[in-house]
Amino acid sequence: MQADETGKRELAKAERRSRIVHAARDLIRETGDTNLSMRMIAKRADVSLATPYNLFGSKHAVVLAVFEDERDFAERFSRLKAANAIERLFDAHALATSYFTDDPDFYRPLWRALLDAQGGNETGLATPERLEQNREAWHMLLEAAQQEGLLDSAVPADLLERTLSFFANGVMLSWAMGVLPTRDLRPSSALGYAMVLRGAATEQGRDILTAHIESFQTMLRRSNEPAKGRRRVSLST
């Protein structure tokens, strides 16, 4: 009997937690702001004001839970099939950016919080654990490309990962601040990845990356062709 009661309490707690996460996600999408009040979240989730504090501890933890709740990347990536390690890398990139392009109103404010450089902001999401997980995932993809003879193993994989990360953060910042249109997010960042990697590629890898560069350039060119009722966007942004 006691085990049944414990199980019921845990299920009720999980249900309240899910309601709070979904309430915060809806509020972020509606307001475009991650700096939500616990009172707003509790009211939307139809729980007492104390419940979010009891289950999460802080607004930061609630917003981070929202960010994590949206990520099923590992499961989706495991189902992707690619001919080689470079293709897997660009498949991973396409999958990652699809979250942002499919729901920009939700992810823009999250990325503004993620890229907050002030450090004292309670909603900052760039935790050491998240950064390390991201670094390790991309490091493994780059090492696989080296093992397949597509990237020069003389170029350290951690150096390549850092370079790609610096570039990606710049692109994401431009997008999060509304400078880069959502339609150009994937091809712009992927084009930069391909150019960086081509500098460290073997002859075989360069052929693959050159094809990707041409493809992403074509995508951007078509995206920015003058169209009726649409302002032309400079590729430099």
Secondary structure, 3 states (H helix, E strand, C coil): CHHHHHHHHHHHHHHHHHHHHHHHHHHHHHHCCCCCCHHHHHHHHCCCCHHHHHHHCCHHHHHHHHHHHCCCHHHHHHCCCCCCHHHHHHHHHHHHHHHHHHCHHHHHHHHHHHCCCCCCCCCCCCCHHHHHHHHHHHHHHHHHHHHCCCECCCCCHHHHHHHHHHHHHHHHHHHHCCCCCHHHHHHHHHHHHHHHHHCCECHHHHHHHHHHHHHHHHHHHHHCCCECCECCCCCCC
